[in-house]
Amino acid sequence: ALAAAALVAGTAPMAAAAPGDGPGRGAEGARSATFTLVSTTDLHGNVLDWDYFRSQPYAAGSEQGLSHVASAVEAVREDRGERSVLVVDNGDSLQGTPLTYVAARGSATTGPVTATGEEHPMATALDAIGYDAQVVGNHEFNYGLDLLRAYEQDLDAPLLGANVTDVATGEPALQPWTIQRVRPTGGGKPVQVGIVGLTTPGSQVWDKQNVEGRLAFGDMVEAAQRYVPEVRAAGADVVVVLSHSGRSGASSYDDTVLPPENVSDAIAAQVPGVDVVVAGHSHRDLPEAWVDSAVEPGKRVLVTQPYRYGASVTASDLHLERVRGEYRVTGADVEELRAGDFPEDPAFTALMQPWHQRTLDYVDTVVATSATELSARDARWRDTAIMDFVHDVQRDAVRQGLAGTPDADLPVVSVAAPFRADAVFPAGEVTIRDVAGLYIYDNTLQAVRMTGAELHDYLEHSARYYASVPPGDPADPTSLSAGTTPDYNLDQLAGVSYEIDLAQPAGSRVGPLSIDGQALGDDDELVLAVNNYRRSGGGGFPHVASAPLVYDRQQDIRQLLIDRAQETGSIDPADFAAVDWRLVADGEPLFG
């Protein structure tokens, strides 16, 4: 019934199964049955199919949001039978849109949900759809533990995190697992489905300010090896692991200090008793993969990863065989259901309308008038005024914060990355939507003390973003990226002048540094204004995580930008724009 809506459909065995000897039965009287696991991941606050940065629905072919998911889940339940379907989410739901920002931080007219006592809108949304379990993702910790605990209380489904430990007690900080009961479509006794939740240890780095001394994040594979046998012993017939982690690949932090970031395939291969792993975190569209178990010969484990933001769900029909009263999984059919193939659910949309309107009111607030249009279109290859606005606000806040301290006389250098190439401040009225479209992450401002040599190393790390440009060759801006570094790790600096020579190999591209026309010596000290993600080690930049912290007021950078705009009432490049850096090839400027 749903095949027309499926992008991917396939069948594969989890272990060798004997030929059937009649409808609903396998060899030696084994009885077959099926239940369906519906999965989402990395919703990031996308409740409705609405782009708050552009004030319009997402384009055809790019539909997303829980309003579509609600219809897709309902269709699966109607097709398979409501009691034969489990719905799970793989984490990262509390951050990502202005809607979740307003819930967490409040607006000019409403307080945060932790102050008002209102139910968190993401809990309202997931409860309305009827989710059966959710694991915490790393972004669940962005707004602090008070909000997370309030959300946990609001959510009907259990919020899992088996590898998250309370530092004070040594006990699990979140429920490690749950067992959900489901009726198989082929009849027979209910199936006990154990669900273990695991999250990437990177939160220890990325949200250090919120979790340090309070929570510890253990190795995901080791936690699975502990808790999967436990949930089996508690009566689970089938075990699903919700793994907020990429399938495999390098960590974005130093994994000699913390356990690795992307281990979903390793869980499937190395942990006995696992039948399905739901992967996520990497925002990739990987609906179906099969991993050979290294600990159970002949067994294959399904790894399914739906697309982020509710752009798709995966519906995995798990085929079971019951022998002597016990179930085992023999195979699975996986369908990926695209949001665009299902209409927005009208009842769900109506339920979320008050939060949607509150968010529209927030982002439509005019905060300033811009003297001219400022665009981030060229920000990856040219110093732009719109990025200088971010730098100026950050440097000013740090300078004010350092007044009267031993570091007050040190030069302040700012770090920022071009998060969105389509960000723009229009000429004329600038709204919160425009500012939020430029600075999309919920980072806070910090500052560290560094030396000139350390800053040079830092810039060399950032310059790896670019591909090589031979001298004399015309540079194409669209092909400048080497393709291995995301835009949010392309750090650009203000308050220091430098050139990046793309004719040189990575690691030897950054020329001499200077501040106000004076050469910056290797031992000269400065203060680097940086966001908390970077300062905690995100992106693996050298020196910054270990440098002395000299400023941390827990100020949200986006709000600092909004505050500056509101206080001055105008955004004029003449007040802050300066060309601090440029790209060259063998000393010749590439873009003027």
C-alpha positions as CSV (number, residue, x, y, z in Angstrom):
1,A,0.0,0.0,0.0
2,L,2.9,2.3,0.6
3,A,5.3,1.1,-2.1
4,A,4.5,4.0,-4.3
5,A,5.8,6.4,-1.7
6,A,9.0,4.5,-1.1
7,L,12.4,5.6,-2.4
8,V,14.1,2.4,-1.2
9,A,12.7,-1.0,-0.6
10,G,14.7,-4.1,-0.1
11,T,14.8,-7.5,1.7
12,A,17.8,-9.1,3.3
13,P,18.3,-11.9,5.7
14,M,19.6,-11.4,9.2
15,A,20.5,-15.0,9.5
16,A,19.9,-18.1,7.4
17,A,16.2,-19.1,7.5
18,A,14.8,-22.5,6.5
19,P,12.3,-22.7,3.7
20,G,8.7,-22.2,4.7
21,D,6.4,-25.2,4.9
22,G,3.1,-23.3,4.7
23,P,1.5,-19.9,5.3
24,G,2.8,-18.3,8.4
25,R,5.1,-21.3,9.3
26,G,8.7,-22.2,8.7
27,A,10.6,-25.5,9.1
28,E,9.7,-27.7,12.1
29,G,6.6,-25.8,12.9
30,A,8.2,-22.4,13.3
31,R,5.7,-19.6,13.0
32,S,6.4,-16.4,11.1
33,A,5.3,-12.9,12.0
34,T,6.1,-9.2,11.3
35,F,6.2,-5.9,13.1
36,T,7.2,-2.5,11.8
37,L,9.8,0.0,13.2
38,V,9.3,3.6,12.0
39,S,12.3,5.8,12.6
40,T,13.2,9.5,12.4
41,T,16.5,11.2,13.3
42,D,17.9,14.7,13.6
43,L,14.6,16.6,13.5
44,H,16.3,19.8,14.8
45,G,13.1,21.5,15.7
46,N,11.4,21.1,12.3
47,V,7.8,20.8,13.4
48,L,6.1,22.3,10.4
49,D,7.2,22.5,6.8
50,W,8.2,26.1,7.1
51,D,11.5,27.9,6.5
52,Y,11.5,30.6,9.2
53,F,14.6,32.2,7.5
54,R,12.8,32.8,4.2
55,S,9.2,33.0,5.6
56,Q,7.8,30.3,3.2
57,P,7.3,26.6,2.9
58,Y,10.3,24.5,1.8
59,A,10.5,24.0,-2.0
60,A,8.9,21.1,-3.7
61,G,11.2,18.2,-3.5
62,S,12.7,19.5,-0.2
63,E,9.7,19.1,2.1
64,Q,10.4,18.3,5.7
65,G,9.0,18.5,9.2
66,L,6.9,16.5,11.6
67,S,3.7,17.7,10.0
68,H,4.5,15.4,7.1
69,V,5.9,12.7,9.4
70,A,2.6,12.6,11.3
71,S,0.8,11.7,8.0
72,A,3.4,9.1,7.1
73,V,3.2,7.4,10.5
74,E,-0.6,7.3,10.3
75,A,-0.4,5.7,6.8
76,V,2.0,3.0,8.1
77,R,-0.3,2.3,11.1
78,E,-3.3,2.1,8.8
79,D,-1.5,-0.3,6.5
80,R,0.2,-2.5,9.0
81,G,-2.1,-2.2,12.0
82,E,-1.6,0.3,14.8
83,R,-0.6,-2.3,17.4
84,S,2.1,-3.7,15.0
85,V,4.0,-0.4,14.7
86,L,6.7,1.1,16.9
87,V,7.8,4.7,16.3
88,V,11.3,5.9,17.5
89,D,13.4,9.0,17.2
90,N,17.2,9.0,17.2
91,G,17.9,12.4,18.8
92,D,18.7,16.0,18.1
93,S,15.3,17.5,18.3
94,L,15.6,20.4,20.8
95,Q,17.8,22.8,18.6
96,G,17.8,24.0,15.1
97,T,14.9,26.4,14.3
98,P,13.7,29.7,15.7
99,L,10.8,27.8,17.1
100,T,13.0,25.7,19.5
101,Y,15.0,28.8,20.2
102,V,11.9,30.7,21.4
103,A,10.9,27.7,23.5
104,A,14.4,27.5,25.2
105,R,15.2,31.2,25.5
106,G,11.9,33.0,25.2
107,S,11.2,36.2,23.2
108,A,10.3,39.8,24.0
109,T,6.8,38.8,24.9
110,T,7.2,35.3,26.4
111,G,9.6,33.6,28.7
112,P,11.4,30.2,28.2
113,V,9.4,27.1,28.9
114,T,11.5,26.5,32.0
115,A,10.1,29.7,33.4
116,T,6.5,29.6,32.1
117,G,5.9,25.9,32.9
118,E,4.6,25.3,29.4
119,E,5.1,22.0,27.7
120,H,8.0,22.0,25.3
121,P,6.7,22.2,21.7
122,M,8.8,19.2,20.6
123,A,7.3,17.1,23.4
124,T,3.9,18.2,22.3
125,A,4.7,17.2,18.7
126,L,6.2,13.8,19.4
127,D,3.5,13.0,21.9
128,A,0.8,13.9,19.3
129,I,2.4,11.5,16.8
130,G,2.7,8.8,19.5
131,Y,6.5,8.1,19.6
132,D,7.4,5.1,21.7
133,A,11.1,6.0,22.5
134,Q,13.7,8.7,21.9
135,V,17.4,8.9,22.5
136,V,19.2,12.1,23.4
137,G,21.4,13.6,20.7
138,N,24.3,16.0,21.3
139,H,22.1,19.0,20.6
140,E,19.8,18.1,23.5
141,F,22.4,19.5,25.8
142,N,22.7,22.9,24.0
143,Y,20.3,24.8,26.3
144,G,21.5,23.3,29.6
145,L,20.3,20.5,31.8
146,D,17.3,22.3,33.3
147,L,15.6,22.5,29.9
148,L,16.5,18.9,29.1
149,R,15.0,17.7,32.4
150,A,11.9,19.7,31.7
151,Y,11.6,18.2,28.3
152,E,12.1,14.7,29.7
153,Q,9.2,15.3,32.0
154,D,7.0,16.6,29.2
155,L,7.7,13.7,26.9
156,D,5.4,10.7,27.1
157,A,8.0,8.4,25.6
158,P,11.1,7.4,27.6
159,L,14.1,9.5,26.8
160,L,17.1,7.2,26.7
161,G,20.9,7.7,27.1
162,A,22.6,4.5,28.3
163,N,26.2,5.9,28.0
164,V,25.4,9.2,29.9
165,T,26.4,9.0,33.6
166,D,25.7,11.4,36.5
167,V,29.2,12.4,37.7
168,A,28.1,12.9,41.3
169,T,26.5,9.4,41.7
170,G,28.1,7.3,39.0
171,E,24.6,6.2,38.1
172,P,22.9,6.5,34.7
173,A,21.7,10.1,34.1
174,L,19.0,8.9,31.8
175,Q,17.0,5.8,31.3
176,P,19.3,3.3,29.5
177,W,16.7,1.2,27.8
178,T,13.0,0.4,27.6
179,I,11.0,-2.6,26.5
180,Q,7.9,-1.9,24.3
181,R,5.3,-4.5,23.5
182,V,4.0,-4.9,20.0
183,R,1.5,-7.2,18.3
184,P,3.0,-9.1,15.3
185,T,0.9,-8.9,12.1
186,G,1.0,-12.7,11.7
187,G,-0.6,-13.3,15.0
188,G,0.9,-15.0,18.0
189,K,2.0,-13.7,21.4
190,P,3.2,-10.1,21.7
191,V,6.8,-9.3,20.8
192,Q,8.9,-7.7,23.5
193,V,11.1,-5.1,21.8
194,G,14.1,-3.8,23.8
195,I,15.3,-0.4,22.8
196,V,18.7,0.8,24.0
197,G,19.6,4.5,23.5
198,L,23.2,5.7,23.0
199,T,24.6,9.1,22.1
200,T,27.9,10.4,20.8
201,P,30.4,11.3,23.5
202,G,31.1,14.6,21.7
203,S,28.7,16.4,24.0
204,Q,31.5,16.3,26.5
205,V,33.4,18.7,24.2
206,W,30.7,20.6,22.4
207,D,28.6,21.4,25.4
208,K,31.4,21.4,28.0
209,Q,30.0,24.5,29.7
210,N,26.7,22.7,30.3
211,V,27.9,19.2,31.3
212,E,31.3,19.5,32.8
213,G,31.4,18.1,36.3
214,R,27.8,17.0,35.9
215,L,27.6,14.4,33.2
216,A,30.1,12.0,31.6
217,F,29.7,10.3,28.2
218,G,31.0,6.8,27.9
219,D,32.1,4.7,25.0
220,M,29.0,3.8,23.0
221,V,30.1,0.3,22.0
222,E,31.0,-0.6,25.6
223,A,27.7,0.7,26.8
224,A,25.9,-1.4,24.3
225,Q,27.9,-4.4,25.3
226,R,26.7,-3.8,28.8
227,Y,23.1,-3.0,28.3
228,V,22.0,-5.2,25.4
229,P,22.5,-8.4,27.5
230,E,20.7,-6.7,30.3
231,V,17.6,-5.9,28.2
232,R,17.7,-9.4,26.7
233,A,17.7,-10.8,30.2
234,A,14.7,-8.6,31.1
235,G,12.7,-10.4,28.4
236,A,13.4,-8.6,25.1
237,D,12.8,-10.8,22.0
238,V,14.2,-8.2,19.6
239,V,16.8,-5.5,20.4
240,V,16.9,-2.1,18.6
241,V,19.8,0.3,19.4
242,L,19.1,4.0,18.9
243,S,22.6,5.2,18.1
244,H,22.9,9.0,17.8
245,S,26.2,8.5,15.9
246,G,27.3,8.3,12.3
247,R,27.8,4.9,10.8
248,S,31.6,5.2,10.8
249,G,34.3,7.7,10.0
250,A,36.7,10.0,11.8
251,S,35.7,12.0,14.9
252,S,35.5,15.8,14.8
253,Y,37.3,15.9,18.1
254,D,40.4,14.3,19.6
255,D,39.2,10.7,20.1
256,T,42.4,9.8,22.0
257,V,40.8,11.8,24.9
258,L,37.2,10.8,24.4
259,P,35.6,7.7,22.8
260,P,35.0,7.9,19.1
261,E,32.1,9.8,17.6
262,N,30.8,7.7,14.7
263,V,30.3,4.0,15.7
264,S,26.9,2.8,14.6
265,D,28.4,0.1,12.3
266,A,30.7,-0.9,15.1
267,I,27.8,-1.4,17.4
268,A,26.1,-3.6,14.8
269,A,29.3,-5.6,14.3
270,Q,30.7,-6.0,17.8
271,V,27.7,-6.3,20.1
272,P,25.9,-9.6,20.4
273,G,22.2,-9.6,20.6
274,V,21.5,-6.5,18.4
275,D,19.0,-6.9,15.6
276,V,18.6,-3.3,14.3
277,V,20.7,-0.1,14.7
278,V,19.1,3.3,13.9
279,A,21.9,5.6,13.0
280,G,22.0,9.4,12.8
281,H,24.0,12.5,13.7
282,S,25.7,12.7,10.3
283,H,22.7,14.1,8.5
284,R,23.1,11.5,5.8
285,D,20.3,9.7,3.9
286,L,21.2,6.0,4.3
287,P,17.9,4.1,4.7
288,E,19.3,0.6,4.5
289,A,22.6,-1.2,5.1
290,W,23.5,-4.6,6.4
291,V,26.5,-5.2,8.7
292,D,27.9,-8.7,9.3
293,S,28.2,-9.5,12.9
294,A,31.7,-10.3,14.1
295,V,30.4,-11.9,17.2
296,E,27.5,-14.0,15.9
297,P,28.6,-15.9,12.8
298,G,26.1,-15.8,10.0
299,K,24.1,-13.0,11.4
300,R,23.5,-9.7,9.6
301,V,22.4,-6.5,11.4
302,L,20.2,-3.9,9.8
303,V,21.5,-0.3,10.1
304,T,18.9,2.3,9.0
305,Q,19.3,6.1,8.9
306,P,16.4,8.3,7.7
307,Y,17.1,11.7,6.4
308,R,17.4,14.7,8.7
309,Y,14.8,17.3,9.6
310,G,11.9,14.9,9.0
311,A,12.6,14.9,5.3
312,S,12.0,11.1,5.4
313,V,11.2,8.3,7.8
314,T,12.2,4.7,7.4
315,A,9.7,1.9,7.9
316,S,11.4,-1.4,8.6
317,D,9.2,-4.5,8.5
318,L,11.0,-6.9,10.7
319,H,10.3,-10.6,9.9
320,L,10.2,-12.9,12.9
321,E,10.3,-16.6,13.3
322,R,8.9,-18.2,16.5
323,V,10.4,-21.4,17.6
324,R,9.5,-23.1,20.9
325,G,7.9,-19.9,22.1
326,E,10.8,-17.6,21.3
327,Y,11.1,-15.0,18.5
328,R,14.1,-14.4,16.3
329,V,14.5,-11.9,13.5
330,T,15.0,-13.5,10.1
331,G,15.0,-10.6,7.7
332,A,13.5,-7.2,7.0
333,D,11.9,-5.1,4.3
334,V,12.9,-1.4,4.5
335,E,10.9,1.5,2.9
336,E,12.0,5.1,3.0
337,L,9.0,7.3,3.0
338,R,9.6,10.9,1.8
339,A,7.9,13.8,3.5
340,G,6.8,15.2,0.1
341,D,4.8,12.1,-0.6
342,F,2.5,12.8,2.4
343,P,0.5,15.9,3.1
344,E,0.9,17.9,6.2
345,D,-1.5,16.5,8.8
346,P,-4.1,19.2,9.4
347,A,-4.9,18.2,13.1
348,F,-1.2,18.2,13.9
349,T,-0.7,21.5,12.1
350,A,-3.5,23.1,14.1
351,L,-2.1,21.7,17.3
352,M,1.3,23.4,16.7
353,Q,-0.1,26.6,15.2
354,P,0.2,28.7,18.5
355,W,3.9,27.9,18.7
356,H,4.3,28.6,15.0
357,Q,2.6,32.0,15.3
358,R,4.7,32.8,18.3
359,T,7.8,32.0,16.3
360,L,6.6,34.1,13.3
361,D,6.0,37.1,15.6
362,Y,9.5,36.7,17.0
363,V,11.4,36.4,13.6
364,D,9.3,39.2,12.1
365,T,10.5,41.7,14.7
366,V,12.4,44.6,13.0
367,V,15.7,45.3,14.8
368,A,17.5,47.8,12.6
369,T,17.8,49.5,9.2
370,S,20.7,48.5,6.9
371,A,22.3,51.2,4.8
372,T,22.9,48.7,2.0
373,E,22.4,45.0,1.2
374,L,24.9,42.8,2.9
375,S,25.3,39.3,1.6
376,A,27.3,36.2,2.6
377,R,27.3,34.8,-0.9
378,D,31.0,35.5,-1.4
379,A,32.0,34.9,2.2
380,R,33.9,31.7,1.7
381,W,36.5,33.4,-0.6
382,R,36.4,37.1,0.3
383,D,36.3,39.2,3.4
384,T,32.7,40.5,3.5
385,A,30.9,43.2,5.5
386,I,28.2,40.9,6.8
387,M,30.9,38.7,8.4
388,D,32.6,41.8,9.7
389,F,29.4,42.6,11.5
390,V,29.7,39.4,13.5
391,H,33.4,40.0,14.2
392,D,32.8,43.6,15.4
393,V,30.1,42.5,17.8
394,Q,32.2,39.7,19.2
395,R,35.3,41.9,19.6
396,D,33.3,44.7,21.2
397,A,31.7,42.3,23.8
398,V,35.0,40.8,24.7
399,R,36.8,44.1,25.0
400,Q,34.1,45.3,27.4
401,G,34.3,42.1,29.4
402,L,38.0,42.4,29.8
403,A,38.0,45.9,31.0
404,G,39.9,46.2,34.3
405,T,41.4,42.7,33.9
406,P,45.1,41.8,33.3
407,D,44.2,41.0,29.7
408,A,42.6,44.4,29.0
409,D,45.5,45.7,27.0
410,L,45.9,42.7,24.7
411,P,44.6,43.0,21.1
412,V,41.3,41.2,20.5
413,V,41.0,39.0,17.4
414,S,37.6,37.5,16.4
415,V,36.8,34.1,14.9
416,A,33.7,33.4,12.8
417,A,32.7,31.0,10.0
418,P,30.3,31.5,7.1
419,F,27.5,29.3,8.2
420,R,25.1,30.1,5.3
421,A,26.1,31.4,1.9
422,D,22.5,32.6,1.3
423,A,22.4,34.8,4.4
424,V,21.6,38.4,3.6
425,F,20.8,41.7,5.4
426,P,18.5,43.5,2.9
427,A,18.8,47.2,2.4
428,G,16.3,48.8,4.6
429,E,14.5,46.9,7.4
430,V,16.4,44.0,9.0
431,T,14.5,41.5,11.1
432,I,15.4,38.9,13.6
433,R,14.8,36.4,10.8
434,D,17.7,38.0,8.8
435,V,20.1,37.9,11.8
436,A,19.1,34.3,12.7
437,G,19.6,33.4,9.0
438,L,23.2,34.6,9.3
439,Y,24.0,33.0,12.7
440,I,22.1,29.8,12.7
441,Y,23.7,28.0,15.7
442,D,23.0,28.5,19.4
443,N,26.6,29.2,20.3
444,T,27.8,31.3,23.2
445,L,30.8,33.7,23.2
446,Q,34.0,32.9,24.9
447,A,37.6,34.2,24.6
448,V,41.1,32.6,25.2
449,R,44.6,34.0,25.4
450,M,46.9,32.7,22.6
451,T,50.3,33.5,21.1
452,G,51.0,34.6,17.5
453,A,52.5,31.2,16.7
454,E,49.4,29.4,18.0
455,L,47.2,31.7,16.0
456,H,49.2,30.9,12.9
457,D,48.8,27.2,13.5
458,Y,45.0,27.8,14.0
459,L,44.7,29.6,10.6
460,E,46.7,26.8,8.8
461,H,44.1,24.3,10.1
462,S,41.3,26.4,8.8
463,A,43.0,26.9,5.4
464,R,42.8,23.2,4.7
465,Y,39.3,23.9,3.6
466,Y,40.6,25.2,0.3
467,A,41.7,23.2,-2.8
468,S,45.0,24.1,-4.4
469,V,45.1,26.8,-7.1
470,P,48.2,26.6,-9.4
471,P,49.8,30.0,-10.1
472,G,48.3,31.7,-13.1
473,D,45.2,29.5,-13.3
474,P,41.9,31.3,-13.0
475,A,40.3,30.6,-9.7
476,D,36.7,29.4,-9.7
477,P,34.9,30.3,-6.5
478,T,32.5,27.4,-6.8
479,S,35.3,24.8,-6.8
480,L,37.6,26.3,-4.1
481,S,36.5,23.9,-1.4
482,A,38.6,20.7,-1.2
483,G,35.4,19.0,-0.2
484,T,36.7,17.6,3.2
485,T,35.8,20.5,5.5
486,P,32.3,21.8,6.2
487,D,31.7,25.5,5.9
488,Y,31.2,25.8,9.6
489,N,34.8,24.9,10.1
490,L,36.1,27.6,7.7
491,D,37.2,30.0,10.4
492,Q,37.9,33.6,9.4
493,L,39.6,36.2,11.5
494,A,39.2,39.9,12.1
495,G,41.5,42.2,14.0
496,V,44.6,40.6,12.4
497,S,45.7,40.8,8.7
498,Y,46.9,37.8,6.7
499,E,46.9,36.2,3.3
500,I,46.2,32.5,2.4
501,D,48.3,31.3,-0.6
502,L,46.4,28.5,-2.3
503,A,49.4,27.8,-4.6
504,Q,51.1,26.4,-1.5
505,P,50.4,23.0,0.1
506,A,48.0,22.7,3.0
507,G,49.9,23.5,6.2
508,S,52.1,26.1,4.6
509,R,49.5,28.6,3.2
510,V,49.2,31.3,5.8
511,G,51.6,34.3,5.4
512,P,52.9,36.6,8.2
513,L,50.3,38.0,10.6
514,S,50.0,41.6,11.5
515,I,47.9,43.8,13.8
516,D,47.4,47.5,13.0
517,G,50.3,47.3,10.6
518,Q,52.7,45.8,13.1
519,A,54.0,42.3,12.7
520,L,52.6,39.7,15.2
521,G,55.6,37.8,16.7
522,D,55.4,34.2,17.6
523,D,55.5,35.0,21.3
524,D,53.2,38.0,21.2
525,E,50.0,37.5,23.1
526,L,46.4,38.2,22.0
527,V,42.9,37.4,23.0
528,L,40.8,35.3,20.6
529,A,37.0,35.7,20.7
530,V,35.5,32.4,19.7
531,N,32.3,30.4,20.1
532,N,31.9,27.7,22.8
533,Y,31.8,24.9,20.2
534,R,35.2,25.8,18.8
535,R,36.7,26.6,22.2
536,S,35.6,23.2,23.5
537,G,37.5,21.4,20.7
538,G,34.8,21.2,18.0
539,G,36.5,20.9,14.6
540,G,39.8,19.8,16.1
541,F,41.5,23.3,15.8
542,P,44.9,23.4,17.5
543,H,45.6,25.2,20.8
544,V,42.2,26.8,21.3
545,A,40.8,24.1,23.6
546,S,43.9,24.2,25.9
547,A,44.4,27.9,25.9
548,P,43.6,29.9,29.0
549,L,40.0,31.0,29.2
550,V,39.8,34.7,29.9
551,Y,36.1,35.5,29.0
552,D,32.9,33.6,29.4
553,R,29.7,35.4,30.2
554,Q,27.4,32.7,28.8
555,Q,26.1,35.2,26.2
556,D,24.3,33.8,23.1
557,I,26.1,35.2,20.0
558,R,23.0,35.5,18.0
559,Q,21.4,37.5,20.7
560,L,24.4,39.7,20.9
561,L,24.0,40.4,17.2
562,I,20.3,41.2,17.7
563,D,21.1,43.4,20.7
564,R,23.6,45.4,18.8
565,A,21.2,46.0,15.9
566,Q,18.4,47.1,18.3
567,E,20.7,49.3,20.3
568,T,22.1,51.2,17.3
569,G,19.0,51.0,15.1
570,S,21.3,50.9,12.0
571,I,23.7,48.6,10.3
572,D,26.2,50.5,8.2
573,P,29.4,48.8,6.9
574,A,31.2,52.2,7.2
575,D,31.1,51.6,11.0
576,F,32.7,48.2,11.1
577,A,33.8,46.7,7.7
578,A,37.5,46.2,7.0
579,V,39.5,43.9,4.7
580,D,41.6,41.8,7.0
581,W,42.4,38.8,4.8
582,R,42.5,37.7,1.2
583,L,43.2,34.6,-0.9
584,V,46.2,34.7,-3.2
585,A,48.0,32.3,-5.5
586,D,51.8,32.7,-5.5
587,G,51.3,36.1,-4.0
588,E,48.8,37.3,-6.7
589,P,45.3,38.2,-5.4
590,L,42.6,35.8,-6.6
591,F,39.5,37.9,-6.3
592,G,40.7,41.5,-6.1
